[in-house]
């Protein structure tokens, strides 16, 4: 072994100050590398949790969107916390609005009183259903025997109060033919303009 190699090994493994300093450095480097790996594992765990929360939130929005775009043969509508319309289904537009000469664009951001101003009895019925859903512990109301304006079919209206992914209050309404469950004894009819009769009682 050459003199230079012998000197170098003595420098590293010797009991002198230089050798001790190198050993201390190697020990510090090893501990730092270990701590870095632990910090990285903790960081990865936090990032994984954050991305998982983002994914779940995104998935809820996807599910909500899928529900909104699935066509339904029954009229469906949604109102915001101020009870202004923010969505009506194609069936609602065809069966409820079209007979009144309106489209979906005519009702968005409007209340029942604004949309059905010529049918105050019908507005009263809708308000009553909303208020019933508000009072209920499950925030759901079911009303049979409802007649929409210029529509001869007797309907069952289901109103649900829920929250979207942004925790905003939504009033979700759906209407189904009452013939599915049988005709009730009391019918809530949308009286024609000038007609003050709100309720028509059927003979059983």
Short mmCIF file of the C-alpha atoms (twelve columns), coordinates in Angstrom:
data_MODEL
# 
_entry.id   MODEL 
# 
loop_
_atom_site.group_PDB 
_atom_site.id 
_atom_site.type_symbol 
_atom_site.label_atom_id 
_atom_site.label_alt_id 
_atom_site.label_comp_id 
_atom_site.label_asym_id 
_atom_site.label_seq_id 
_atom_site.Cartn_x 
_atom_site.Cartn_y 
_atom_site.Cartn_z 
_atom_site.pdbx_PDB_model_num 
ATOM 1   C CA . UNK A 1   0.000    0.000  0.000   1 
ATOM 2   C CA . UNK A 2   1.377    3.352  -1.006  1 
ATOM 3   C CA . UNK A 3   2.189    6.051  1.470   1 
ATOM 4   C CA . UNK A 4   -0.679   8.257  0.251   1 
ATOM 5   C CA . UNK A 5   -3.283   5.501  0.735   1 
ATOM 6   C CA . UNK A 6   -1.909   4.665  4.149   1 
ATOM 7   C CA . UNK A 7   -2.115   8.312  5.148   1 
ATOM 8   C CA . UNK A 8   -5.698   8.623  3.823   1 
ATOM 9   C CA . UNK A 9   -6.919   5.565  5.735   1 
ATOM 10  C CA . UNK A 10  -5.213   6.794  8.834   1 
ATOM 11  C CA . UNK A 11  -6.957   10.149 8.324   1 
ATOM 12  C CA . UNK A 12  -10.372  8.483  8.157   1 
ATOM 13  C CA . UNK A 13  -10.057  5.783  10.785  1 
ATOM 14  C CA . UNK A 14  -7.540   7.386  13.012  1 
ATOM 15  C CA . UNK A 15  -8.396   8.553  16.492  1 
ATOM 16  C CA . UNK A 16  -7.493   12.151 15.628  1 
ATOM 17  C CA . UNK A 17  -9.768   15.138 15.405  1 
ATOM 18  C CA . UNK A 18  -10.206  14.844 11.620  1 
ATOM 19  C CA . UNK A 19  -11.275  11.205 11.861  1 
ATOM 20  C CA . UNK A 20  -13.765  11.933 14.638  1 
ATOM 21  C CA . UNK A 21  -15.193  14.820 12.664  1 
ATOM 22  C CA . UNK A 22  -15.816  12.629 9.626   1 
ATOM 23  C CA . UNK A 23  -17.459  9.916  11.713  1 
ATOM 24  C CA . UNK A 24  -19.695  12.552 13.331  1 
ATOM 25  C CA . UNK A 25  -20.601  13.909 9.904   1 
ATOM 26  C CA . UNK A 26  -21.488  10.448 8.598   1 
ATOM 27  C CA . UNK A 27  -23.652  9.836  11.686  1 
ATOM 28  C CA . UNK A 28  -25.410  13.191 11.237  1 
ATOM 29  C CA . UNK A 29  -25.966  12.505 7.548   1 
ATOM 30  C CA . UNK A 30  -27.480  9.081  8.311   1 
ATOM 31  C CA . UNK A 31  -29.845  10.517 10.942  1 
ATOM 32  C CA . UNK A 32  -30.841  13.387 8.651   1 
ATOM 33  C CA . UNK A 33  -31.622  10.973 5.838   1 
ATOM 34  C CA . UNK A 34  -33.761  8.886  8.201   1 
ATOM 35  C CA . UNK A 35  -35.656  11.974 9.423   1 
ATOM 36  C CA . UNK A 36  -36.170  13.095 5.837   1 
ATOM 37  C CA . UNK A 37  -37.718  9.711  5.006   1 
ATOM 38  C CA . UNK A 38  -40.040  9.983  8.035   1 
ATOM 39  C CA . UNK A 39  -41.031  13.542 7.114   1 
ATOM 40  C CA . UNK A 40  -41.657  12.400 3.569   1 
ATOM 41  C CA . UNK A 41  -43.932  9.605  4.794   1 
ATOM 42  C CA . UNK A 42  -45.885  12.087 6.940   1 
ATOM 43  C CA . UNK A 43  -46.095  14.515 4.022   1 
ATOM 44  C CA . UNK A 44  -47.310  11.764 1.686   1 
ATOM 45  C CA . UNK A 45  -49.979  10.762 4.230   1 
ATOM 46  C CA . UNK A 46  -51.237  14.350 4.504   1 
ATOM 47  C CA . UNK A 47  -51.243  14.766 0.733   1 
ATOM 48  C CA . UNK A 48  -53.035  11.461 0.270   1 
ATOM 49  C CA . UNK A 49  -55.730  12.510 2.752   1 
ATOM 50  C CA . UNK A 50  -56.123  15.897 1.073   1 
ATOM 51  C CA . UNK A 51  -56.419  14.394 -2.406  1 
ATOM 52  C CA . UNK A 52  -58.860  11.795 -1.098  1 
ATOM 53  C CA . UNK A 53  -61.093  14.561 0.307   1 
ATOM 54  C CA . UNK A 54  -60.909  16.436 -3.008  1 
ATOM 55  C CA . UNK A 55  -61.769  13.264 -4.901  1 
ATOM 56  C CA . UNK A 56  -64.760  12.479 -2.674  1 
ATOM 57  C CA . UNK A 57  -66.043  16.047 -3.007  1 
ATOM 58  C CA . UNK A 58  -65.593  15.886 -6.770  1 
ATOM 59  C CA . UNK A 59  -67.391  12.541 -6.885  1 
ATOM 60  C CA . UNK A 60  -70.366  13.991 -4.976  1 
ATOM 61  C CA . UNK A 61  -70.590  16.805 -7.506  1 
ATOM 62  C CA . UNK A 62  -70.440  14.284 -10.356 1 
ATOM 63  C CA . UNK A 63  -73.255  12.275 -8.747  1 
ATOM 64  C CA . UNK A 64  -75.342  15.414 -8.301  1 
ATOM 65  C CA . UNK A 65  -74.761  16.355 -11.933 1 
ATOM 66  C CA . UNK A 66  -75.704  12.878 -13.120 1 
ATOM 67  C CA . UNK A 67  -78.949  13.077 -11.151 1 
ATOM 68  C CA . UNK A 68  -79.699  16.480 -12.645 1 
ATOM 69  C CA . UNK A 69  -79.203  15.361 -16.250 1 
ATOM 70  C CA . UNK A 70  -81.048  12.030 -16.076 1 
ATOM 71  C CA . UNK A 71  -84.342  12.686 -17.880 1 
ATOM 72  C CA . UNK A 72  -87.478  11.963 -15.874 1 
ATOM 73  C CA . UNK A 73  -90.995  11.555 -17.250 1 
ATOM 74  C CA . UNK A 74  -92.374  13.260 -14.139 1 
ATOM 75  C CA . UNK A 75  -92.129  17.020 -13.556 1 
ATOM 76  C CA . UNK A 76  -89.289  17.992 -11.248 1 
ATOM 77  C CA . UNK A 77  -88.152  21.389 -10.022 1 
ATOM 78  C CA . UNK A 78  -85.643  22.889 -7.614  1 
ATOM 79  C CA . UNK A 79  -85.667  26.162 -5.705  1 
ATOM 80  C CA . UNK A 80  -82.928  27.833 -3.696  1 
ATOM 81  C CA . UNK A 81  -83.102  28.867 -0.046  1 
ATOM 82  C CA . UNK A 82  -85.083  31.972 -1.034  1 
ATOM 83  C CA . UNK A 83  -87.539  29.697 -2.853  1 
ATOM 84  C CA . UNK A 84  -86.560  30.987 -6.268  1 
ATOM 85  C CA . UNK A 85  -86.496  28.502 -9.117  1 
ATOM 86  C CA . UNK A 86  -83.040  27.362 -10.194 1 
ATOM 87  C CA . UNK A 87  -83.975  24.274 -12.215 1 
ATOM 88  C CA . UNK A 88  -86.968  22.689 -13.933 1 
ATOM 89  C CA . UNK A 89  -86.911  19.400 -15.800 1 
ATOM 90  C CA . UNK A 90  -87.905  19.010 -19.440 1 
ATOM 91  C CA . UNK A 91  -91.108  17.314 -18.313 1 
ATOM 92  C CA . UNK A 92  -91.951  20.272 -16.041 1 
ATOM 93  C CA . UNK A 93  -91.373  22.672 -18.914 1 
ATOM 94  C CA . UNK A 94  -93.622  20.665 -21.248 1 
ATOM 95  C CA . UNK A 95  -96.474  19.799 -18.892 1 
ATOM 96  C CA . UNK A 96  -96.563  22.827 -16.567 1 
ATOM 97  C CA . UNK A 97  -95.012  25.821 -18.306 1 
ATOM 98  C CA . UNK A 98  -95.820  25.294 -21.975 1 
ATOM 99  C CA . UNK A 99  -99.629  25.367 -21.438 1 
ATOM 100 C CA . UNK A 100 -99.099  28.776 -19.791 1 
ATOM 101 C CA . UNK A 101 -97.015  30.073 -22.687 1 
ATOM 102 C CA . UNK A 102 -93.752  29.966 -20.710 1 
ATOM 103 C CA . UNK A 103 -90.408  28.210 -20.945 1 
ATOM 104 C CA . UNK A 104 -87.752  27.307 -18.384 1 
ATOM 105 C CA . UNK A 105 -85.936  30.581 -19.029 1 
ATOM 106 C CA . UNK A 106 -89.069  32.499 -17.973 1 
ATOM 107 C CA . UNK A 107 -89.133  31.052 -14.451 1 
ATOM 108 C CA . UNK A 108 -85.513  30.865 -13.338 1 
ATOM 109 C CA . UNK A 109 -84.714  33.094 -10.341 1 
ATOM 110 C CA . UNK A 110 -88.426  33.770 -9.835  1 
ATOM 111 C CA . UNK A 111 -90.803  32.760 -7.031  1 
ATOM 112 C CA . UNK A 112 -94.103  30.905 -7.324  1 
ATOM 113 C CA . UNK A 113 -95.972  34.178 -6.741  1 
ATOM 114 C CA . UNK A 114 -94.164  35.775 -9.687  1 
ATOM 115 C CA . UNK A 115 -94.595  32.827 -12.042 1 
ATOM 116 C CA . UNK A 116 -98.200  31.903 -11.221 1 
ATOM 117 C CA . UNK A 117 -99.477  35.379 -10.366 1 
ATOM 118 C CA . UNK A 118 -102.717 34.679 -12.255 1 
ATOM 119 C CA . UNK A 119 -103.350 31.594 -10.107 1 
ATOM 120 C CA . UNK A 120 -103.191 32.748 -6.464  1 
ATOM 121 C CA . UNK A 121 -104.888 29.594 -5.167  1 
ATOM 122 C CA . UNK A 122 -102.185 27.447 -6.750  1 
ATOM 123 C CA . UNK A 123 -99.471  29.683 -5.263  1 
ATOM 124 C CA . UNK A 124 -101.102 29.191 -1.869  1 
ATOM 125 C CA . UNK A 125 -101.021 25.417 -2.324  1 
ATOM 126 C CA . UNK A 126 -97.336  25.425 -3.285  1 
ATOM 127 C CA . UNK A 127 -96.431  27.697 -0.371  1 
ATOM 128 C CA . UNK A 128 -98.331  25.419 1.957   1 
ATOM 129 C CA . UNK A 129 -96.363  22.384 0.751   1 
ATOM 130 C CA . UNK A 130 -93.052  24.220 1.230   1 
ATOM 131 C CA . UNK A 131 -94.030  25.255 4.758   1 
ATOM 132 C CA . UNK A 132 -95.167  21.749 5.601   1 
ATOM 133 C CA . UNK A 133 -91.759  20.407 4.533   1 
ATOM 134 C CA . UNK A 134 -90.090  23.061 6.690   1 
ATOM 135 C CA . UNK A 135 -92.026  21.981 9.778   1 
ATOM 136 C CA . UNK A 136 -91.535  18.242 9.324   1 
ATOM 137 C CA . UNK A 137 -88.747  16.439 11.151  1 
ATOM 138 C CA . UNK A 138 -87.724  14.717 7.906   1 
ATOM 139 C CA . UNK A 139 -88.234  17.929 5.879   1 
ATOM 140 C CA . UNK A 140 -90.485  16.098 3.450   1 
ATOM 141 C CA . UNK A 141 -94.106  16.880 2.533   1 
ATOM 142 C CA . UNK A 142 -96.548  14.899 0.412   1 
ATOM 143 C CA . UNK A 143 -99.729  16.479 -0.969  1 
ATOM 144 C CA . UNK A 144 -102.339 14.572 -2.953  1 
ATOM 145 C CA . UNK A 145 -104.988 15.962 -5.260  1 
ATOM 146 C CA . UNK A 146 -103.031 18.890 -6.692  1 
ATOM 147 C CA . UNK A 147 -104.095 20.318 -10.050 1 
ATOM 148 C CA . UNK A 148 -101.538 22.409 -11.909 1 
ATOM 149 C CA . UNK A 149 -102.846 25.349 -13.969 1 
ATOM 150 C CA . UNK A 150 -104.479 24.266 -17.240 1 
ATOM 151 C CA . UNK A 151 -103.660 20.645 -16.526 1 
ATOM 152 C CA . UNK A 152 -106.584 18.225 -16.013 1 
ATOM 153 C CA . UNK A 153 -104.463 15.540 -14.346 1 
ATOM 154 C CA . UNK A 154 -104.710 15.185 -10.606 1 
ATOM 155 C CA . UNK A 155 -101.169 15.038 -9.183  1 
ATOM 156 C CA . UNK A 156 -99.368  13.993 -6.032  1 
ATOM 157 C CA . UNK A 157 -96.648  16.515 -5.121  1 
ATOM 158 C CA . UNK A 158 -93.634  15.512 -3.040  1 
ATOM 159 C CA . UNK A 159 -91.458  18.277 -1.625  1 
ATOM 160 C CA . UNK A 160 -88.083  17.662 0.012   1 
ATOM 161 C CA . UNK A 161 -85.742  20.175 1.628   1 
ATOM 162 C CA . UNK A 162 -82.086  19.188 1.257   1 
ATOM 163 C CA . UNK A 163 -78.579  20.622 0.944   1 
ATOM 164 C CA . UNK A 164 -76.185  20.472 -1.975  1 
ATOM 165 C CA . UNK A 165 -72.422  19.880 -1.727  1 
ATOM 166 C CA . UNK A 166 -71.959  23.564 -0.917  1 
ATOM 167 C CA . UNK A 167 -74.385  23.212 2.023   1 
ATOM 168 C CA . UNK A 168 -76.909  25.470 0.303   1 
ATOM 169 C CA . UNK A 169 -80.586  24.817 1.008   1 
ATOM 170 C CA . UNK A 170 -82.623  23.384 -1.850  1 
ATOM 171 C CA . UNK A 171 -86.363  22.845 -2.199  1 
ATOM 172 C CA . UNK A 172 -86.784  19.836 -4.473  1 
ATOM 173 C CA . UNK A 173 -90.238  19.142 -5.846  1 
ATOM 174 C CA . UNK A 174 -91.617  16.251 -7.900  1 
ATOM 175 C CA . UNK A 175 -95.088  15.513 -9.192  1 
ATOM 176 C CA . UNK A 176 -96.635  12.144 -10.014 1 
ATOM 177 C CA . UNK A 177 -100.101 11.166 -11.241 1 
ATOM 178 C CA . UNK A 178 -102.367 10.582 -8.270  1 
ATOM 179 C CA . UNK A 179 -103.837 7.607  -10.088 1 
ATOM 180 C CA . UNK A 180 -100.732 5.693  -8.993  1 
ATOM 181 C CA . UNK A 181 -101.901 5.808  -5.362  1 
ATOM 182 C CA . UNK A 182 -105.637 6.369  -5.727  1 
ATOM 183 C CA . UNK A 183 -107.650 9.581  -5.705  1 
ATOM 184 C CA . UNK A 184 -107.830 11.400 -2.338  1 
ATOM 185 C CA . UNK A 185 -110.939 12.911 -0.818  1 
ATOM 186 C CA . UNK A 186 -109.681 16.500 -1.069  1 
ATOM 187 C CA . UNK A 187 -108.297 18.088 -4.201  1 
ATOM 188 C CA . UNK A 188 -106.251 21.282 -4.395  1 
ATOM 189 C CA . UNK A 189 -107.159 22.896 -7.665  1 
ATOM 190 C CA . UNK A 190 -105.426 25.782 -9.429  1 
ATOM 191 C CA . UNK A 191 -108.410 28.081 -9.747  1 
ATOM 192 C CA . UNK A 192 -108.754 30.163 -12.875 1 
ATOM 193 C CA . UNK A 193 -108.102 33.906 -12.609 1 
ATOM 194 C CA . UNK A 194 -110.910 35.507 -10.647 1 
ATOM 195 C CA . UNK A 195 -112.000 32.244 -9.069  1 
ATOM 196 C CA . UNK A 196 -111.325 32.345 -5.321  1 
ATOM 197 C CA . UNK A 197 -112.101 28.692 -4.654  1 
ATOM 198 C CA . UNK A 198 -108.892 27.066 -3.451  1 
ATOM 199 C CA . UNK A 199 -110.157 23.606 -2.680  1 
ATOM 200 C CA . UNK A 200 -112.584 21.374 -4.520  1 
ATOM 201 C CA . UNK A 201 -113.979 18.468 -2.476  1 
ATOM 202 C CA . UNK A 202 -114.606 15.261 -4.372  1 
ATOM 203 C CA . UNK A 203 -117.523 13.007 -3.609  1 
ATOM 204 C CA . UNK A 204 -116.398 9.623  -2.287  1 
# 
